Amino acid sequence: MLGHVHSMSSREFNEATGEAKRAVQAGTVHIADRGCPSHVLMSYEHYRELTSDRLHFADILCRTSGIGKLDVEFPRPGDPARPAAFE
């Protein structure tokens, strides 16, 4: 669900929360604080789509028979970046 993006300032959001909630039905609402994006309002359905328990690519590879032994570690979403180790 990538729908329409509606932008508003934090002041506008505070004064028109109902309007923001209605705008979420068409997509996401980006809220800016002093001109800088600070929050995103989305429907609960959209949130659940983004956070659902879907298989990760690494999980699919691990469950594929005959793929052989791979000496690769795939980072999970949210893992902090690490420097590469070349040997």
FIZAMAR-764620 format. One record per atom (N, C-alpha, C, O): residue number from 1; residue in three letters; atom name; x, y, z. Coordinates in nm, 3 decimals, always signed. Layout:
NUM | Ala | CA | X | Y | Z .
...
***
This chain:
1 | Met | N | +0.085 | -0.118 | +0.000 .
1 | Met | CA | +0.000 | +0.000 | +0.000 .
1 | Met | C | +0.088 | +0.123 | +0.000 .
1 | Met | O | +0.130 | +0.169 | +0.107 .
2 | Leu | N | +0.117 | +0.178 | -0.115 .
2 | Leu | CA | +0.200 | +0.297 | -0.123 .
2 | Leu | C | +0.119 | +0.421 | -0.150 .
2 | Leu | O | +0.176 | +0.530 | -0.148 .
3 | Gly | N | -0.005 | +0.415 | -0.173 .
3 | Gly | CA | -0.099 | +0.525 | -0.196 .
3 | Gly | C | -0.044 | +0.667 | -0.192 .
3 | Gly | O | +0.075 | +0.691 | -0.208 .
4 | His | N | -0.134 | +0.757 | -0.171 .
4 | His | CA | -0.107 | +0.900 | -0.169 .
4 | His | C | -0.030 | +0.940 | -0.043 .
4 | His | O | -0.052 | +0.885 | +0.064 .
5 | Val | N | +0.060 | +1.036 | -0.057 .
5 | Val | CA | +0.133 | +1.091 | +0.058 .
5 | Val | C | +0.080 | +1.231 | +0.085 .
5 | Val | O | +0.082 | +1.318 | -0.002 .
6 | His | N | +0.032 | +1.252 | +0.206 .
6 | His | CA | -0.018 | +1.382 | +0.249 .
6 | His | C | +0.082 | +1.437 | +0.349 .
6 | His | O | +0.121 | +1.365 | +0.441 .
7 | Ser | N | +0.124 | +1.561 | +0.334 .
7 | Ser | CA | +0.220 | +1.623 | +0.426 .
7 | Ser | C | +0.152 | +1.734 | +0.504 .
7 | Ser | O | +0.067 | +1.806 | +0.452 .
8 | Met | N | +0.191 | +1.746 | +0.630 .
8 | Met | CA | +0.140 | +1.855 | +0.714 .
8 | Met | C | +0.242 | +1.886 | +0.823 .
8 | Met | O | +0.323 | +1.802 | +0.860 .
9 | Ser | N | +0.235 | +2.008 | +0.873 .
9 | Ser | CA | +0.324 | +2.047 | +0.982 .
9 | Ser | C | +0.270 | +1.989 | +1.113 .
9 | Ser | O | +0.154 | +1.949 | +1.120 .
10 | Ser | N | +0.354 | +1.985 | +1.214 .
10 | Ser | CA | +0.308 | +1.933 | +1.343 .
10 | Ser | C | +0.197 | +2.022 | +1.400 .
10 | Ser | O | +0.107 | +1.973 | +1.468 .
11 | Arg | N | +0.202 | +2.151 | +1.372 .
11 | Arg | CA | +0.096 | +2.241 | +1.416 .
11 | Arg | C | -0.036 | +2.207 | +1.348 .
11 | Arg | O | -0.140 | +2.200 | +1.412 .
12 | Glu | N | -0.030 | +2.187 | +1.215 .
12 | Glu | CA | -0.151 | +2.149 | +1.141 .
12 | Glu | C | -0.205 | +2.017 | +1.194 .
12 | Glu | O | -0.326 | +2.000 | +1.208 .
13 | Phe | N | -0.115 | +1.922 | +1.223 .
13 | Phe | CA | -0.158 | +1.793 | +1.276 .
13 | Phe | C | -0.229 | +1.810 | +1.410 .
13 | Phe | O | -0.334 | +1.750 | +1.433 .
14 | Asn | N | -0.172 | +1.891 | +1.498 .
14 | Asn | CA | -0.233 | +1.914 | +1.629 .
14 | Asn | C | -0.371 | +1.979 | +1.618 .
14 | Asn | O | -0.459 | +1.953 | +1.699 .
15 | Glu | N | -0.388 | +2.065 | +1.518 .
15 | Glu | CA | -0.514 | +2.136 | +1.501 .
15 | Glu | C | -0.617 | +2.057 | +1.420 .
15 | Glu | O | -0.736 | +2.086 | +1.426 .
16 | Ala | N | -0.571 | +1.958 | +1.343 .
16 | Ala | CA | -0.663 | +1.886 | +1.254 .
16 | Ala | C | -0.633 | +1.736 | +1.255 .
16 | Ala | O | -0.610 | +1.676 | +1.150 .
17 | Thr | N | -0.635 | +1.678 | +1.372 .
17 | Thr | CA | -0.607 | +1.535 | +1.383 .
17 | Thr | C | -0.707 | +1.452 | +1.304 .
17 | Thr | O | -0.671 | +1.353 | +1.241 .
18 | Gly | N | -0.832 | +1.493 | +1.307 .
18 | Gly | CA | -0.936 | +1.420 | +1.231 .
18 | Gly | C | -0.907 | +1.421 | +1.082 .
18 | Gly | O | -0.926 | +1.320 | +1.015 .
19 | Glu | N | -0.862 | +1.534 | +1.031 .
19 | Glu | CA | -0.827 | +1.542 | +0.888 .
19 | Glu | C | -0.712 | +1.448 | +0.857 .
19 | Glu | O | -0.712 | +1.381 | +0.753 .
20 | Ala | N | -0.613 | +1.441 | +0.945 .
20 | Ala | CA | -0.499 | +1.352 | +0.924 .
20 | Ala | C | -0.545 | +1.206 | +0.924 .
20 | Ala | O | -0.500 | +1.127 | +0.841 .
21 | Lys | N | -0.634 | +1.172 | +1.015 .
21 | Lys | CA | -0.685 | +1.034 | +1.021 .
21 | Lys | C | -0.762 | +0.999 | +0.894 .
21 | Lys | O | -0.753 | +0.885 | +0.847 .
22 | Arg | N | -0.836 | +1.094 | +0.839 .
22 | Arg | CA | -0.907 | +1.068 | +0.713 .
22 | Arg | C | -0.808 | +1.055 | +0.597 .
22 | Arg | O | -0.827 | +0.971 | +0.509 .
23 | Ala | N | -0.704 | +1.137 | +0.597 .
23 | Ala | CA | -0.605 | +1.133 | +0.490 .
23 | Ala | C | -0.531 | +0.999 | +0.486 .
23 | Ala | O | -0.486 | +0.957 | +0.380 .
24 | Val | N | -0.519 | +0.933 | +0.600 .
24 | Val | CA | -0.450 | +0.805 | +0.608 .
24 | Val | C | -0.523 | +0.698 | +0.526 .
24 | Val | O | -0.461 | +0.600 | +0.484 .
25 | Gln | N | -0.651 | +0.714 | +0.504 .
25 | Gln | CA | -0.726 | +0.616 | +0.427 .
25 | Gln | C | -0.677 | +0.611 | +0.282 .
25 | Gln | O | -0.697 | +0.510 | +0.214 .
26 | Ala | N | -0.613 | +0.717 | +0.234 .
26 | Ala | CA | -0.562 | +0.722 | +0.097 .
26 | Ala | C | -0.412 | +0.694 | +0.090 .
26 | Ala | O | -0.359 | +0.681 | -0.020 .
27 | Gly | N | -0.345 | +0.686 | +0.202 .
27 | Gly | CA | -0.199 | +0.663 | +0.201 .
27 | Gly | C | -0.140 | +0.695 | +0.335 .
27 | Gly | O | -0.197 | +0.662 | +0.439 .
28 | Thr | N | -0.025 | +0.760 | +0.334 .
28 | Thr | CA | +0.042 | +0.797 | +0.458 .
28 | Thr | C | +0.040 | +0.948 | +0.476 .
28 | Thr | O | +0.024 | +1.023 | +0.379 .
29 | Val | N | +0.055 | +0.991 | +0.600 .
29 | Val | CA | +0.063 | +1.133 | +0.632 .
29 | Val | C | +0.201 | +1.158 | +0.691 .
29 | Val | O | +0.238 | +1.099 | +0.792 .
30 | His | N | +0.277 | +1.245 | +0.627 .
30 | His | CA | +0.410 | +1.281 | +0.675 .
30 | His | C | +0.396 | +1.410 | +0.754 .
30 | His | O | +0.342 | +1.509 | +0.705 .
31 | Ile | N | +0.446 | +1.408 | +0.877 .
31 | Ile | CA | +0.434 | +1.523 | +0.966 .
31 | Ile | C | +0.573 | +1.583 | +0.984 .
31 | Ile | O | +0.669 | +1.513 | +1.017 .
32 | Ala | N | +0.582 | +1.714 | +0.962 .
32 | Ala | CA | +0.710 | +1.784 | +0.972 .
32 | Ala | C | +0.712 | +1.872 | +1.096 .
32 | Ala | O | +0.613 | +1.938 | +1.130 .
33 | Asp | N | +0.825 | +1.871 | +1.163 .
33 | Asp | CA | +0.846 | +1.955 | +1.280 .
33 | Asp | C | +0.953 | +2.057 | +1.243 .
33 | Asp | O | +1.069 | +2.022 | +1.222 .
34 | Arg | N | +0.914 | +2.183 | +1.236 .
34 | Arg | CA | +1.004 | +2.292 | +1.194 .
34 | Arg | C | +1.064 | +2.266 | +1.057 .
34 | Arg | O | +1.181 | +2.293 | +1.032 .
35 | Gly | N | +0.981 | +2.213 | +0.967 .
35 | Gly | CA | +1.022 | +2.191 | +0.830 .
35 | Gly | C | +1.094 | +2.060 | +0.803 .
35 | Gly | O | +1.121 | +2.028 | +0.687 .
36 | Cys | N | +1.125 | +1.984 | +0.906 .
36 | Cys | CA | +1.195 | +1.856 | +0.889 .
36 | Cys | C | +1.101 | +1.741 | +0.917 .
36 | Cys | O | +1.030 | +1.742 | +1.018 .
37 | Pro | N | +1.097 | +1.640 | +0.830 .
37 | Pro | CA | +1.010 | +1.525 | +0.854 .
37 | Pro | C | +1.041 | +1.463 | +0.990 .
37 | Pro | O | +1.157 | +1.439 | +1.023 .
38 | Ser | N | +0.937 | +1.437 | +1.069 .
38 | Ser | CA | +0.959 | +1.382 | +1.202 .
38 | Ser | C | +0.874 | +1.260 | +1.234 .
38 | Ser | O | +0.915 | +1.177 | +1.315 .
39 | His | N | +0.757 | +1.247 | +1.171 .
39 | His | CA | +0.668 | +1.135 | +1.199 .
39 | His | C | +0.593 | +1.094 | +1.073 .
39 | His | O | +0.579 | +1.172 | +0.979 .
40 | Val | N | +0.546 | +0.970 | +1.074 .
40 | Val | CA | +0.462 | +0.920 | +0.966 .
40 | Val | C | +0.340 | +0.856 | +1.030 .
40 | Val | O | +0.352 | +0.771 | +1.118 .
41 | Leu | N | +0.223 | +0.897 | +0.985 .
41 | Leu | CA | +0.098 | +0.840 | +1.033 .
41 | Leu | C | +0.046 | +0.747 | +0.924 .
41 | Leu | O | +0.038 | +0.786 | +0.807 .
42 | Met | N | +0.010 | +0.624 | +0.962 .
42 | Met | CA | -0.042 | +0.528 | +0.866 .
42 | Met | C | -0.154 | +0.449 | +0.930 .
42 | Met | O | -0.169 | +0.448 | +1.052 .
43 | Ser | N | -0.232 | +0.383 | +0.847 .
43 | Ser | CA | -0.340 | +0.300 | +0.900 .
43 | Ser | C | -0.281 | +0.179 | +0.972 .
43 | Ser | O | -0.167 | +0.140 | +0.946 .
44 | Tyr | N | -0.359 | +0.121 | +1.060 .
44 | Tyr | CA | -0.313 | +0.001 | +1.130 .
44 | Tyr | C | -0.291 | -0.113 | +1.032 .
44 | Tyr | O | -0.198 | -0.193 | +1.048 .
45 | Glu | N | -0.376 | -0.122 | +0.930 .
45 | Glu | CA | -0.361 | -0.225 | +0.827 .
45 | Glu | C | -0.226 | -0.213 | +0.758 .
45 | Glu | O | -0.157 | -0.313 | +0.737 .
46 | His | N | -0.189 | -0.092 | +0.722 .
46 | His | CA | -0.060 | -0.069 | +0.656 .
46 | His | C | +0.054 | -0.105 | +0.751 .
46 | His | O | +0.152 | -0.167 | +0.710 .
47 | Tyr | N | +0.043 | -0.066 | +0.876 .
47 | Tyr | CA | +0.143 | -0.099 | +0.977 .
47 | Tyr | C | +0.161 | -0.251 | +0.986 .
47 | Tyr | O | +0.274 | -0.301 | +0.988 .
48 | Arg | N | +0.050 | -0.324 | +0.992 .
48 | Arg | CA | +0.056 | -0.470 | +1.002 .
48 | Arg | C | +0.123 | -0.531 | +0.878 .
48 | Arg | O | +0.196 | -0.629 | +0.890 .
49 | Glu | N | +0.097 | -0.474 | +0.761 .
49 | Glu | CA | +0.163 | -0.522 | +0.639 .
49 | Glu | C | +0.314 | -0.507 | +0.650 .
49 | Glu | O | +0.390 | -0.596 | +0.609 .
50 | Leu | N | +0.358 | -0.396 | +0.706 .
50 | Leu | CA | +0.501 | -0.370 | +0.718 .
50 | Leu | C | +0.568 | -0.454 | +0.826 .
50 | Leu | O | +0.688 | -0.482 | +0.816 .
51 | Thr | N | +0.494 | -0.494 | +0.927 .
51 | Thr | CA | +0.554 | -0.565 | +1.040 .
51 | Thr | C | +0.513 | -0.712 | +1.049 .
51 | Thr | O | +0.543 | -0.778 | +1.148 .
52 | Ser | N | +0.446 | -0.763 | +0.947 .
52 | Ser | CA | +0.400 | -0.902 | +0.953 .
52 | Ser | C | +0.519 | -0.998 | +0.951 .
52 | Ser | O | +0.630 | -0.961 | +0.913 .
53 | Asp | N | +0.493 | -1.118 | +0.991 .
53 | Asp | CA | +0.597 | -1.222 | +0.997 .
53 | Asp | C | +0.614 | -1.288 | +0.861 .
53 | Asp | O | +0.567 | -1.400 | +0.839 .
54 | Arg | N | +0.679 | -1.219 | +0.773 .
54 | Arg | CA | +0.707 | -1.276 | +0.641 .
54 | Arg | C | +0.844 | -1.343 | +0.646 .
54 | Arg | O | +0.929 | -1.306 | +0.727 .
55 | Leu | N | +0.863 | -1.442 | +0.560 .
55 | Leu | CA | +0.993 | -1.506 | +0.553 .
55 | Leu | C | +1.096 | -1.410 | +0.497 .
55 | Leu | O | +1.068 | -1.335 | +0.403 .
56 | His | N | +1.213 | -1.413 | +0.553 .
56 | His | CA | +1.324 | -1.333 | +0.502 .
56 | His | C | +1.397 | -1.415 | +0.396 .
56 | His | O | +1.390 | -1.538 | +0.396 .
57 | Phe | N | +1.466 | -1.348 | +0.308 .
57 | Phe | CA | +1.539 | -1.413 | +0.200 .
57 | Phe | C | +1.634 | -1.519 | +0.255 .
57 | Phe | O | +1.643 | -1.628 | +0.199 .
58 | Ala | N | +1.703 | -1.487 | +0.363 .
58 | Ala | CA | +1.797 | -1.583 | +0.422 .
58 | Ala | C | +1.724 | -1.707 | +0.472 .
58 | Ala | O | +1.777 | -1.818 | +0.459 .
59 | Asp | N | +1.605 | -1.691 | +0.528 .
59 | Asp | CA | +1.528 | -1.806 | +0.574 .
59 | Asp | C | +1.489 | -1.896 | +0.456 .
59 | Asp | O | +1.494 | -2.019 | +0.468 .
60 | Ile | N | +1.452 | -1.836 | +0.345 .
60 | Ile | CA | +1.415 | -1.914 | +0.226 .
60 | Ile | C | +1.536 | -1.992 | +0.175 .
60 | Ile | O | +1.523 | -2.109 | +0.139 .
61 | Leu | N | +1.654 | -1.927 | +0.172 .
61 | Leu | CA | +1.775 | -1.997 | +0.127 .
61 | Leu | C | +1.807 | -2.115 | +0.218 .
61 | Leu | O | +1.843 | -2.222 | +0.171 .
62 | Cys | N | +1.794 | -2.095 | +0.348 .
62 | Cys | CA | +1.828 | -2.201 | +0.444 .
62 | Cys | C | +1.735 | -2.320 | +0.431 .
62 | Cys | O | +1.775 | -2.432 | +0.464 .
63 | Arg | N | +1.615 | -2.299 | +0.386 .
63 | Arg | CA | +1.518 | -2.408 | +0.374 .
63 | Arg | C | +1.519 | -2.473 | +0.236 .
63 | Arg | O | +1.445 | -2.569 | +0.213 .
64 | Thr | N | +1.602 | -2.424 | +0.145 .
64 | Thr | CA | +1.609 | -2.479 | +0.010 .
64 | Thr | C | +1.707 | -2.595 | +0.007 .
64 | Thr | O | +1.825 | -2.579 | +0.037 .
65 | Ser | N | +1.656 | -2.713 | -0.029 .
65 | Ser | CA | +1.744 | -2.830 | -0.031 .
65 | Ser | C | +1.838 | -2.822 | -0.151 .
65 | Ser | O | +1.803 | -2.768 | -0.256 .
66 | Gly | N | +1.958 | -2.877 | -0.132 .
66 | Gly | CA | +2.055 | -2.884 | -0.240 .
66 | Gly | C | +2.126 | -2.754 | -0.270 .
66 | Gly | O | +2.196 | -2.745 | -0.371 .
67 | Ile | N | +2.111 | -2.656 | -0.187 .
67 | Ile | CA | +2.176 | -2.527 | -0.216 .
67 | Ile | C | +2.323 | -2.529 | -0.177 .
67 | Ile | O | +2.400 | -2.442 | -0.219 .
68 | Gly | N | +2.364 | -2.627 | -0.098 .
68 | Gly | CA | +2.503 | -2.636 | -0.057 .
68 | Gly | C | +2.529 | -2.552 | +0.066 .
68 | Gly | O | +2.442 | -2.478 | +0.113 .
69 | Lys | N | +2.648 | -2.563 | +0.116 .
69 | Lys | CA | +2.684 | -2.488 | +0.237 .
69 | Lys | C | +2.736 | -2.351 | +0.196 .
69 | Lys | O | +2.835 | -2.339 | +0.124 .
70 | Leu | N | +2.669 | -2.249 | +0.242 .
70 | Leu | CA | +2.710 | -2.112 | +0.216 .
70 | Leu | C | +2.772 | -2.055 | +0.342 .
70 | Leu | O | +2.717 | -2.070 | +0.452 .
71 | Asp | N | +2.885 | -1.991 | +0.328 .
71 | Asp | CA | +2.949 | -1.927 | +0.442 .
71 | Asp | C | +2.918 | -1.777 | +0.437 .
71 | Asp | O | +3.008 | -1.694 | +0.427 .
72 | Val | N | +2.789 | -1.747 | +0.443 .
72 | Val | CA | +2.742 | -1.609 | +0.432 .
72 | Val | C | +2.645 | -1.582 | +0.545 .
72 | Val | O | +2.562 | -1.667 | +0.578 .
73 | Glu | N | +2.655 | -1.465 | +0.603 .
73 | Glu | CA | +2.560 | -1.426 | +0.706 .
73 | Glu | C | +2.481 | -1.307 | +0.653 .
73 | Glu | O | +2.538 | -1.205 | +0.616 .
74 | Phe | N | +2.348 | -1.321 | +0.649 .
74 | Phe | CA | +2.262 | -1.215 | +0.601 .
74 | Phe | C | +2.211 | -1.134 | +0.720 .
74 | Phe | O | +2.156 | -1.192 | +0.814 .
75 | Pro | N | +2.228 | -1.002 | +0.717 .
75 | Pro | CA | +2.176 | -0.921 | +0.828 .
75 | Pro | C | +2.025 | -0.918 | +0.826 .
75 | Pro | O | +1.964 | -0.918 | +0.718 .
76 | Arg | N | +1.965 | -0.914 | +0.940 .
76 | Arg | CA | +1.820 | -0.901 | +0.953 .
76 | Arg | C | +1.785 | -0.752 | +0.950 .
76 | Arg | O | +1.868 | -0.669 | +0.988 .
77 | Pro | N | +1.665 | -0.718 | +0.907 .
77 | Pro | CA | +1.625 | -0.577 | +0.913 .
77 | Pro | C | +1.638 | -0.527 | +1.056 .
77 | Pro | O | +1.594 | -0.593 | +1.150 .
78 | Gly | N | +1.698 | -0.412 | +1.072 .
78 | Gly | CA | +1.716 | -0.355 | +1.204 .
78 | Gly | C | +1.853 | -0.385 | +1.263 .
78 | Gly | O | +1.892 | -0.323 | +1.362 .
79 | Asp | N | +1.928 | -0.480 | +1.201 .
79 | Asp | CA | +2.064 | -0.506 | +1.249 .
79 | Asp | C | +2.151 | -0.386 | +1.216 .
79 | Asp | O | +2.142 | -0.331 | +1.106 .
80 | Pro | N | +2.236 | -0.346 | +1.309 .
80 | Pro | CA | +2.325 | -0.234 | +1.278 .
80 | Pro | C | +2.428 | -0.275 | +1.173 .
80 | Pro | O | +2.468 | -0.391 | +1.166 .
81 | Ala | N | +2.470 | -0.181 | +1.093 .
81 | Ala | CA | +2.571 | -0.208 | +0.991 .
81 | Ala | C | +2.702 | -0.244 | +1.058 .
81 | Ala | O | +2.738 | -0.189 | +1.162 .
82 | Arg | N | +2.773 | -0.338 | +0.997 .
82 | Arg | CA | +2.903 | -0.379 | +1.049 .
82 | Arg | C | +3.007 | -0.365 | +0.938 .
82 | Arg | O | +2.974 | -0.381 | +0.821 .
83 | Pro | N | +3.130 | -0.335 | +0.976 .
83 | Pro | CA | +3.234 | -0.328 | +0.873 .
83 | Pro | C | +3.258 | -0.465 | +0.812 .
83 | Pro | O | +3.247 | -0.567 | +0.880 .
84 | Ala | N | +3.292 | -0.467 | +0.685 .
84 | Ala | CA | +3.321 | -0.593 | +0.617 .
84 | Ala | C | +3.454 | -0.649 | +0.664 .
84 | Ala | O | +3.549 | -0.575 | +0.688 .
85 | Ala | N | +3.460 | -0.781 | +0.676 .
85 | Ala | CA | +3.584 | -0.848 | +0.715 .
85 | Ala | C | +3.632 | -0.929 | +0.596 .
85 | Ala | O | +3.571 | -1.031 | +0.562 .
86 | Phe | N | +3.739 | -0.886 | +0.533 .
86 | Phe | CA | +3.795 | -0.956 | +0.418 .
86 | Phe | C | +3.912 | -1.041 | +0.464 .
86 | Phe | O | +4.005 | -0.992 | +0.529 .
87 | Glu | N | +3.906 | -1.167 | +0.430 .
87 | Glu | CA | +4.014 | -1.258 | +0.473 .
87 | Glu | C | +4.082 | -1.319 | +0.354 .
87 | Glu | O | +4.175 | -1.398 | +0.370 .
***
